[in-house]
Amino acid sequence: MVGRRCGVTLCYVELSGVSRELGRAEAESAAAALGGGPASGSVGFDSLVSVLLPDTGAIRHLAGRLGLARRCLRPLARGPEILDRIAAEGRRGESAAVRRLGSPGGAIDPSILLAGRRYVDGGGRIDLGRPDHRYWLGADVTGEEWLFEEIGEIDRNGIAARRMPRMPFQRPVSLPPRLARTAANLARIRSGDRVLDPFLGTGALLAEAGLLGGQMFGIDRDAEMVRGALRNLDSLGLAAETVLEGDAGVVDFETEEVRFESILTDPPYGRSSTTGGESADDLVARVLPRWARRVVPGGRIVLVVPQTARPLPMLGEPEFAASLRVHRSLTREFRVYRVANRTAR
């Protein structure tokens, strides 16, 4: 049956086109956080990534998590089965829109018109404005047509509302919220996970961790940054567990034995005023090993650093690394490290 595999649900994520490599890693990591994972051996599409999830409800949760995507889709039929299936969908007597993946909104597509007619013949009606269901046609890499139902769309407005110009505390250099959300997904944050950002800044990364249900812990040596980050979190309805002012290589939380499921941070490269005169590479090499020892086995450390940042052999080899141009002259590398048993104490 299309869309089901051994008691789990097959989901396709339409990527935004920003970075296929990073978008795929985000989708697979977010699916893993929801109890699923990659869908090995699934049919390939140019703009879609496939993952497995526990059920259809998890597809909606996945759509609510992602940053570098457009929508999440459930496959319904393929090839000659499509017209019979769309007619069967119409028998519910509800409204629908039928579109083609990757096609301009006003483009006329005979296969879309035919599918729409079959939906109406089945008893449904077409409503392109506010339909009860959205169906999408798309061709796989072999050229075979597939029919998908849209289960969830990415909340672009919610992400845009967290852009730096809209936050109460602003700084010119801050990771855009969709990239901060991507980094949080790479950490595979689950509800209740303890997440640490030892270089808090404006709180953009910690905010995304909190919106995914994580317990937020932060450190920054700049008192103004600490106050500003707390204002930004509060504006989003979030409250950190603990935020400390001080050198992250020295200060500690009241409960020194607190452990973390992940570290999520964008160290202050290129912002010497927040490093106390220490080079950013030296600062990171001094601070991160200390906190890496406090990450539970299997936890992840996600860094967003310049391409020129030094390797960190004390963390081992990255599980994943991909670069993305954030601004015209600024390229960031997303590095993911998985903490092995030998690292945690």
N, C-alpha and C positions, 0 to 999 in steps of 0.2 A: 504493500500500500504506500503511495507517495506521501511523504511527510512523516512516516513512522518507522522506527528502527528498534526492534527488540525492546519495546516498552519505553522508549524515549522519543522525543519530538525533534525532527529535523527543521532547522531554521536557517534562512538565508538573510544575511545582513547586506543591504546596499550601502556601499562605502561612499563617502563624500567626495572622493577624488583628491583630497589633500595629500595623502600618502598611502598607497596600497599596503606597503610593508607595515607601517605603524598602525593603520586601520585594522588590518588582519590580526595583528598581535593584540590590539585592544579588544576586539570582538571575542577572540578565543580566551583571553584572560578574564573578561567579564563573564563569559559563559561558565568558565570554571568556578568563579565565585558564586554562581547560582546553582552549582551542582552538576554542571555539564562539562563541555570541553569541545575540542576540535572534532570535526566530522571527517575522519580520514576516509578516502576512497569515494567521496561524494562527487557529483558531476560538477565540472568547472564552468564558471561564468566570468566574463571580463570584469564586471563591476560588483560582483557579489562574493561574499565569503560565507561558507557554511559552517554551522556549529550544531552541536547536539545539546538539548535542554530537557529537563525532567518532564515538562508539560507545556501546554499552550500559555498558561498563566505566566510561566517563566519568560516566554517571548516578550510579553508586555513589560516585565521588569527589565529585561535586557534593553529594550528600546529606551526606557527611562534612564538607563545608566550611561549610554554611549555618547561620545563627543565627536568622533570622526566618522559619522554615518548619517544616512538619510532616513532609513526605515528598516523595520524587521518584517520578514515575509515568511509565510507558511506555504510550501508547495502543495498544490492540489491535484494537478494532472499534467500530462505531457503528451505531445504528439497528437494522435487521433482521438485521444480521450478528452481533449480540452472542451470541445463544443458540447458534448454530452454533460460534462461536469458543470459548465457554466449555466446550462439550462436547468440542471438540478438545483444549483444555487438559487436560481430565480424562482423556484417553486415556493420559497419561503415568503414570497410576496413583498419583499423589502426593496429599498432603493440601492443603487450601486453606481459606481464610476468604473470604467474599464480603460486603462491606459497602457502605454508601452514604456518599459524601463529605458531611461536614457534618451527618450524622444521629447522634442519640444512640445509644450502644451497644446499648441494650435495645429500640430502636424496631423494630416489625414492619413490614416492607416487602414487599409481594407480589412485586415485581420481583426483590428479593434472594432470596426463597424460590424463585422460578422458576429463577433463574440457578444457585442451589445444587443444585437437582434435576437440571438439565441437566449440571452438572459431575459429579455422582454417576452419572448415566446414561452418561456418557462413560467411566467407569471409575475416577474419582477418589473421594476421601472428604473429608468436611467435618471440620475441626478448628479450632475458634475459639481454642484456647489457643496452640498452637505449630505453626502450619501451615507446610508447605513453601513455599506461595505465598499472597500476599494480593492479592485482586482488589477493585477499587472501581468502583462505578457512579456516574456523575454526569451531570447535564444541562447542556448548554451554554446560552448566552444565547438561543438559538432554541427551547429546550425539547427538543432531540434528545438521546437517551441515548447515553453513551459507556461503554465498558469499558476500564479501566486495570489494568495490573499494577504493584504497588508494587516498585520496584527497590531503594530505599534509604530508611531512616527517619532523621530527624535525631537525633543523639546528645544527647538532653536531659539524661541523667544525667552525661555527660562535661562538658557546659556548666555544669550546676549544681555540679559538684565544683570549679569554678574561681571560684565566688562569693566575695566578699571575706571573709565570716565563716569560710570554710574555708581561707584562705591563712595562711601563717605570719606575714607582715607585713601589718598591716591599717590602714586609714585610713577614716574615716566617709564620705568623698567619693571614690568611684571608679566608673568606668563599669562597669555589669554586663557579664559576659562575653559574653552573646549580642549586646549592642550593640557591644562591642569587636570581636567576630568580624565583625559586619556592616560596621564601619568598615574592617577589614582586607580584607574582600572587595571593598569599593568601591575599594580601592587596587589590586585585581587582582594580588595577590601570587602569584608563581610560585616554585617551588622554586629556591633559590639567589639569589633577589633580595636586594639589600642594602636594608634598611629602617631609616630613622632616626626616632627619637622625641626631639626636642630638649627636651621637657618630660616626662621619664620618669615621674615620680610613682611609683606602686606597681608599674609595669611591666605593667599590664593590657593595654594595646594592643600593646606589643612582644611579650608572651607569645602573643597570637593570631597575630601575624605569624610568630613562630617555629614555632608549631604548623602553620602552612601551608607551612613549609619555608624561610622567609626567614632571611637572615643579619641578626642584630639588632645595631644600634648605638644607644646612648642617651646622653643628657646630662641632668643635673639639678644645680642649684646647691646642693641640700640633701644633705649627706653621709649623713644618716640615710635619706633616700629612696633614694639610690644603693645603700646596703647592703641595705635592705629589698627593693628591686626585684630585686636579685640573688638574695636568699633565695627570693622567690616564683618566679622563673624556675627556680631549681635544684629547687624542690619539684615542678615540672612536667617535670623531666628536660631542661630547656633550658639552654644556655650561650650568652651573648651574645658576639659578636665583640669588642666594646669598649664599655665604659660609662665615661663621663667625669664627674667632679665639677667643676662650675664654671658660669659664665655662658655660656649657649649662644650668645650674641652675641660671645663672645671666645675661648673655648677651641676647640681643634681636635684632630683625631686625628693620630697620628704620621705617617700618610701623608696629607698635606693634599690630595692630588689624588684621594682616594677619591670615587667617584661613587655615587649611590643611585638605585635604581629607584623608590623612593617615600619620601615623608615621611608619617608616620602619628602624629597627636598630639592630645592633649586639653589645651590650654594651661590654666594655673592661674587661670582666672577665679574670683573670689570667694574665693581663698585667698591673701590678701596676704602671709602669712608666707613664701611661696615666690617672691615677686616682688622682694624686696629693696626694697620701698617704691615701686617703679615701678608705674604702672597696668598692668593686664593688657593693655589695647588697645595701649598704647605698647610694652610688652615684645614682643608678638607682631609688631607692625609693625617693630620693630628686628631681631628674630631671624630671622623666616621668609625675608625676601628673601635674606639671606646664604646660607641652606641651599638655597633654591629654585634658585640658580645651580649647585648641585652635583647636581641631579636630571637624569638622562639625558633626552634628547628622547623624548617620548611617555610619560614617567613621570607619576605622579600624586601630588598632595599632598592628603591627606584630613585635614580639621580637624573636631573636634567642639567646638563653641563655643555660648555662649548666643545666643538670638535677638537679644539686644541688642548683640552684638559688632559692632564697626565693620566695614564692608566693607574689603577688602584689594585696592585697585586695582593694587598692584604685582604681584599674582599673576594679573591679568586677571579675566575673568568666570568664575564657577564653571561647570563642565561639568554639575554636578548639585547641588541643594540641597534638603533636606527637613528639616522640624522634627518632633520627637517629644518628648512629655512623658515624662521619665525618672523623676521623682518628682512628688509632688503639687504642689510649688511650683517645680519645676525643669524647664524645657524646653530641649532642646539642638537645635542645628541641625547637620546633617551636610553639610559642604561638600566638594565634589570639584573640584580644579583639575587640568587636564591641561597638562603642561609642553610648550610648543612649542619648535621648533628655536632660536628667538631667545633663549630663556631660559637654556638650558644653555651652559656655556663650557668 
